[in-house]
Amino acid sequence: MDTLVLYYNKDIFDKFGISYPRNGMTWDEVYDLAKKLNRTEDGISYRGFGMAAGAMFTVNPLSLQPVEPNRSGFR
């Protein structure tokens, strides 16, 4: 079974005075939290969130299929 895990750097949250992510957050809540971390300070760019999008699509049972077999030449 595939599952998604959110890893985060506590030091960065502490540096900016932002509360840590909590269990049970929705994607909208994760997005709002990530926006608070997007910044450049002392020449260092911080990104609030990053992921391999392909992985999300392959483990999400509600996502669209990545290929349309009849339109891509596959039969």
N, C-alpha and C positions, 0 to 999 in steps of 0.2 A: 504494500500500500504506500502510495506517495503522500507525503505531508509537507506543508510549508512551515518554515521556522523563521522567526524574525530575530536576527542577532543585532545587537547594538553596542556601542562603545559608551560605557557609563561616564568615562572621563569627559567626553564631549558634551554630554547632557549636563554634567556638573559645571563645566566651564561656562556654559551659556545660561545656567540657572533654569533649566527646563526639566520638568518631571519625566521620569522614565516611562517607556511604554508599559501598558498593563495587559494582562491576559484578557482575551475576549474583545479586543478592539476591532472595530469595523475598518474596512479599507478607507472609508472617508475620514475616520479618526486618525489613521496612520498618515494619510496624506496631509491633514491639517498639522499634525505634529512635525512631519518632515519639512513643511514650509517654514517652520520656526527655526530650523537648523540650517537652511540654505543661506550661506553668506560667505564673504571673504573677509578675513581678519588677519592682520600682520602678514599679508601676502599669501596666506593659505586659504584655498577654497574648500569649503565644507559643503557636502551634499547631504541632504536629509534622508535620502532613501535611494537605493539602487537595487536592481534585481535583473536576472536574466529573464526577459519577457517570454521567451520561448518555453521556459519551464512552466510558467504560469498557465500558458495556453494548453500545454499537454496534460496537466494534472487537473484542470478545471472541467468537470463533467458538463458544465453549461456553456462552454465556449464553442465557437464555430469550428468546423473542421478547417485545417490549414490549407487544404488542397481541394479544388473542385475537379474530380477525376475526368469529367468529360471536356473541360475547358483547357486542361493542361497537357493533353496528349496521352494521358494514362487511360487504359481501358481494361 
